[in-house]
Amino acid sequence: MGAVCSSPEVRAALIRDSNISKQLRKDELDEAGNQKLLLLGAGECGKSTILKQMQILHKNGFTHSELMDKRGVIYSHLITALVALCRFADQKGLMFTDNDRNAEAEVIYDWLDDGKDMEPPTPEVYEALKNLWADNAIQEAYKLRNYINVSDSTEYFFTDVDRISQADYCPSTQDILHIRVPTTGVVQVMFPIKGCVFRVFDVGGQRSERRKWIHLFDDVNAIIFISAINEYDQVLAEDGQTIRLLESMQLFQQICNCKWFNNSSMILFLNKKDLFIEKIQKTSIKILFDNYKGQNSYADSVAYIRKKFMKLNSTPQTKKIYIHETCATDTNQVQLVIDSVIDIVIGKNLRGTGME
């Protein structure tokens, strides 16, 4: 049997995961003043963005070096998203409005095939990116992105492509918040607040990343479960069939009713509310929920989804679910929500010790 090869990133992630696993077993996290929070949710729900917001709000954000290190991820996002949209447009028979776009598409294909997607694009590549993005065929393909694995942040980056193309480009904090990189294993952030040390763990959301970590977190003070409510008409990248919001609801049901988390506060973020508001103007949630009788308004639609999640709690008499509607890229709004979460966790801890 041949040796299994892995990238340096994967090997580094495995080493990091192993170290965290060992640390989790050693640490006595039930000591006074320590709070352990677990971020859970299906893939691409916004967990990592929430964790980044915590770093911005409570750990002085990102260093210049950390910002610069993310340039390659952003360059790659532009290239891979455009390639996916070009191929999807071709599958759908969407024709470019100018024949020059075909040659420019080849420039992008070649750049990716040569493994240069994480390098600063040349002026020729940038020009091709701008022209292709502006073409009607690509814009029509982007409107149908729920059928392909193209991030919702694609428009954000292409809107600022002139800034990104500068030789001295340094990603902004907002750029970092819009980056989508799948979480592999477990990522941890620690920060002190209100006399407590909060340890927040982000667990990989893809199917292959779940379950193998859950048993390590049976002593968490709170679970923050994040669900992207705009994904009611989008399918999983893993199987191309399952509706993402349904997958999220099924996972929430498992976590909410899991015996390991009986004593953990359950906090639900209905995330990507901005994209949800935009989408329901065109597509009703009735496409997923046949029994929905409400209007195509945010208030009616989100209230219905709230009730659907609440019904998944098998012990509502003893387990309360705290629900927040969030936009993970909005730092000001996330700050208010995180402050509320911190108060919930500290309050429960005080009640548990009889100090409240």
C-alpha positions in Angstrom: 0.0 0.0 0.0 1.4 3.4 -1.0 2.1 6.2 1.4 -0.6 8.7 1.9 0.5 12.2 1.1 -0.8 15.3 2.7 -0.2 19.0 2.4 1.8 20.9 5.0 -1.4 22.7 6.0 -3.2 19.4 6.7 -0.2 18.0 8.6 0.0 21.2 10.7 -3.8 21.0 11.4 -3.5 17.3 12.5 -0.6 18.2 14.9 -2.6 21.2 16.2 -5.7 19.1 16.7 -3.6 16.4 18.6 -2.1 19.1 20.9 -5.5 20.6 21.6 -7.0 17.1 22.4 -4.2 16.5 24.9 -4.6 19.9 26.4 -8.4 19.4 26.7 -7.9 16.2 28.7 -5.3 17.8 31.0 -7.0 21.1 31.8 -9.3 21.6 34.7 -11.7 23.9 33.0 -14.3 23.8 35.8 -12.1 26.0 38.0 -13.7 29.3 39.2 -13.3 32.0 36.6 -13.0 29.8 33.6 -15.8 29.5 31.0 -15.7 27.1 28.1 -17.8 27.9 25.0 -18.2 25.7 22.0 -19.1 27.0 18.5 -21.1 24.5 16.5 -22.9 24.5 13.2 -22.9 23.0 9.7 -20.3 24.0 7.1 -20.2 27.7 5.9 -22.7 28.9 8.6 -20.4 31.7 9.8 -18.8 30.1 12.9 -15.3 31.1 12.0 -16.5 34.7 11.3 -18.0 34.8 14.8 -14.7 33.6 16.3 -12.8 36.3 14.3 -15.2 38.9 15.7 -14.4 37.7 19.2 -10.7 38.2 18.4 -11.4 41.7 17.1 -13.6 42.7 20.1 -11.6 41.1 22.9 -8.0 40.4 21.6 -7.1 43.6 19.9 -7.9 42.3 16.4 -5.2 41.1 14.0 -1.5 42.0 13.6 -0.2 43.5 10.4 1.6 40.2 9.7 -1.7 38.2 10.2 -3.5 40.5 7.8 -0.8 40.2 5.2 -0.7 36.4 5.5 -4.4 36.3 4.3 -3.7 37.9 0.9 -3.1 34.6 -0.8 -6.5 33.3 0.4 -8.2 36.3 -1.0 -6.4 36.1 -4.4 -7.4 32.4 -4.5 -11.0 33.2 -3.7 -11.2 35.6 -6.7 -9.7 33.0 -9.1 -11.5 29.9 -8.0 -14.9 31.7 -7.7 -14.5 33.1 -11.2 -13.5 29.7 -12.6 -16.6 28.0 -11.0 -18.9 30.7 -12.3 -17.4 30.5 -15.9 -17.9 26.7 -16.0 -21.4 27.0 -14.5 -22.3 29.6 -17.1 -21.1 27.4 -19.8 -23.1 24.4 -18.5 -26.2 26.6 -18.5 -25.6 27.9 -22.0 -25.1 31.5 -20.8 -23.1 33.2 -23.5 -20.6 36.0 -22.9 -21.7 39.4 -24.3 -18.3 39.9 -25.8 -16.1 37.3 -27.6 -13.0 38.7 -25.8 -14.4 37.2 -22.6 -13.7 33.6 -23.9 -10.0 34.4 -24.2 -10.0 36.1 -20.8 -11.6 33.0 -19.3 -8.7 30.9 -20.6 -6.3 33.3 -18.9 -8.0 32.6 -15.6 -8.2 28.8 -16.2 -4.5 28.7 -17.0 -3.6 30.8 -13.9 -5.4 28.3 -11.7 -4.1 25.2 -13.6 -0.5 26.5 -13.1 -1.1 26.6 -9.3 -0.8 30.4 -9.1 -4.1 31.1 -7.5 -2.6 32.2 -4.2 0.0 34.5 -5.9 -0.7 38.2 -6.6 -2.4 38.2 -10.0 -0.7 40.0 -12.9 -2.3 43.1 -14.5 -3.6 40.8 -17.3 -5.2 38.5 -14.9 -6.8 41.4 -12.9 -8.2 42.8 -16.1 -9.7 39.5 -17.1 -11.2 39.1 -13.6 -12.9 42.6 -13.8 -14.2 42.1 -17.3 -15.6 38.6 -16.7 -17.2 39.6 -13.4 -19.0 42.5 -15.2 -20.3 40.3 -18.0 -24.0 39.5 -17.9 -23.4 35.8 -18.2 -21.3 35.7 -15.0 -23.8 37.9 -13.2 -26.6 35.5 -14.2 -24.6 32.6 -13.1 -23.9 34.3 -9.7 -27.6 34.7 -9.2 -27.9 30.9 -9.4 -24.9 30.3 -7.0 -27.1 28.3 -4.7 -26.6 25.4 -7.1 -22.8 25.6 -7.0 -20.2 26.0 -4.2 -19.5 29.7 -4.6 -19.3 31.8 -1.4 -21.7 34.6 -0.7 -18.7 36.9 -0.1 -17.7 36.7 -3.7 -19.5 39.9 -4.6 -17.8 41.7 -1.7 -14.3 40.9 -3.0 -15.1 41.6 -6.7 -16.6 45.0 -5.7 -13.2 45.9 -4.2 -11.0 44.2 -6.9 -9.3 47.5 -7.7 -8.1 47.9 -4.1 -7.0 44.3 -3.9 -5.0 44.7 -7.2 -2.7 47.3 -5.7 0.9 46.1 -5.1 0.9 47.3 -1.5 -2.5 45.7 -0.7 -3.0 44.8 2.9 -6.3 43.1 3.8 -8.7 45.1 6.0 -10.5 43.7 9.0 -13.7 43.5 6.9 -11.7 41.5 4.3 -10.7 39.0 6.9 -14.3 38.7 8.1 -15.4 37.9 4.6 -12.8 35.2 4.0 -14.2 31.7 3.8 -11.7 28.9 4.8 -13.2 25.6 6.0 -12.3 24.9 9.7 -10.2 21.7 10.0 -10.3 20.1 13.5 -10.5 22.6 16.3 -9.5 26.3 16.6 -9.3 28.0 20.0 -9.4 31.6 21.1 -9.0 32.7 24.7 -9.8 36.1 26.2 -10.4 37.6 29.6 -13.6 39.5 30.3 -15.6 40.5 33.4 -13.2 38.7 35.6 -13.5 35.4 33.7 -11.3 33.7 31.2 -13.4 32.6 28.2 -12.1 29.7 26.0 -14.0 29.5 22.8 -13.6 26.5 20.5 -14.6 26.4 16.8 -15.2 22.9 15.6 -15.1 22.0 11.9 -18.6 22.0 10.4 -18.3 19.7 7.4 -19.7 16.3 7.9 -16.3 14.7 8.0 -15.2 17.0 10.8 -18.1 16.5 13.1 -18.9 14.0 15.8 -15.2 13.0 16.4 -14.8 16.0 18.6 -18.1 16.3 20.4 -17.3 13.9 23.2 -14.3 16.1 24.2 -16.6 18.9 25.1 -19.0 17.4 27.6 -18.2 20.0 30.2 -18.8 23.2 28.2 -20.6 26.1 29.9 -22.5 27.0 26.7 -22.9 26.0 23.1 -23.3 28.7 20.5 -25.0 27.0 17.6 -24.9 28.9 14.3 -27.3 28.3 11.5 -27.2 30.2 8.2 -30.9 30.9 7.6 -30.4 32.2 4.0 -29.5 28.6 3.0 -33.1 27.4 2.7 -32.7 26.8 -1.0 -29.0 25.8 -1.1 -27.5 22.3 -1.2 -24.5 20.8 0.7 -21.2 20.8 -1.2 -20.7 17.3 0.3 -23.5 15.5 -1.5 -25.1 18.1 -3.8 -28.6 17.1 -2.6 -29.3 17.9 1.0 -30.7 21.4 1.7 -28.3 23.2 3.9 -30.8 24.6 6.3 -32.4 21.2 6.9 -28.9 19.7 7.6 -28.4 22.5 10.1 -31.7 21.8 11.8 -30.9 18.1 12.0 -27.5 18.9 13.6 -29.1 21.3 16.0 -31.6 18.7 17.1 -28.7 16.2 17.8 -26.7 18.8 19.8 -29.6 20.3 21.7 -30.8 16.9 22.9 -27.4 15.4 23.4 -26.9 14.0 26.9 -23.4 15.4 27.1 -24.8 18.9 26.9 -27.6 18.6 29.4 -26.0 21.2 31.7 -24.8 23.6 28.9 -26.6 26.8 28.0 -27.9 26.5 24.5 -27.6 29.7 22.4 -28.8 29.8 18.8 -27.6 32.3 16.2 -29.8 32.6 13.2 -27.0 34.0 11.0 -26.7 35.7 7.7 -29.8 37.7 8.3 -28.7 40.3 5.7 -28.5 37.7 2.9 -31.8 36.2 4.2 -33.6 39.6 3.9 -32.3 39.9 0.3 -33.2 36.4 -0.7 -36.8 36.3 0.6 -37.7 39.2 -1.7 -37.3 36.8 -4.6 -37.8 33.3 -3.1 -40.2 32.5 -0.3 -39.2 30.0 2.4 -42.3 28.1 1.2 -39.9 26.5 -1.3 -38.6 24.5 1.7 -41.5 24.7 4.2 -44.7 23.7 2.4 -46.9 24.6 5.4 -45.6 28.2 5.6 -48.6 30.6 5.3 -46.9 33.9 6.1 -45.9 36.8 4.0 -42.6 37.2 2.2 -41.4 39.5 5.0 -38.4 39.2 7.3 -40.6 39.3 10.4 -42.9 36.5 9.3 -40.3 34.3 7.8 -37.7 34.5 10.6 -40.5 34.0 13.2 -41.5 30.7 11.4 -37.9 29.5 11.3 -37.5 30.3 15.0 -40.5 28.2 15.8 -39.1 25.3 13.7 -35.9 25.3 15.7 -37.7 25.7 19.1 -39.7 22.6 18.3 -36.5 20.5 18.0 -35.9 20.9 21.7 -37.2 17.7 23.3 -37.1 19.1 26.9 -38.4 22.7 26.7 -39.5 22.6 30.3 -35.9 22.2 31.5 -33.7 23.5 28.7 -34.1 27.1 27.5 -32.8 28.2 24.1 -31.6 31.7 23.7 -32.0 32.9 20.1 -30.3 35.8 18.4 -30.7 36.9 14.7 -27.2 37.9 13.5 -25.1 39.1 10.7 -21.6 37.8 11.5 -19.7 40.4 9.4 -21.4 43.3 11.3 -19.0 43.9 14.2 -21.2 46.4 16.1 -24.2 44.0 16.0 -22.1 41.0 17.0 -20.6 42.9 19.9 -24.1 43.4 21.4 -24.9 39.7 20.9 -21.7 38.5 22.3 -22.1 40.8 25.4 -25.5 39.2 25.9 -24.1 35.7 25.6 -21.3 36.5 28.1 -24.0 37.8 30.6 -26.0 34.6 30.1 -23.0 32.3 30.7 -21.7 34.3 33.7 -25.2 34.5 35.2 -25.8 30.8 34.9 -22.4 30.1 36.5 -23.2 32.4 39.4 -26.6 30.8 39.9 -24.9 27.4 39.9 -22.5 28.5 42.7 -25.3 30.2 44.7 -23.5 33.6 44.4 -26.3 35.3 42.4 
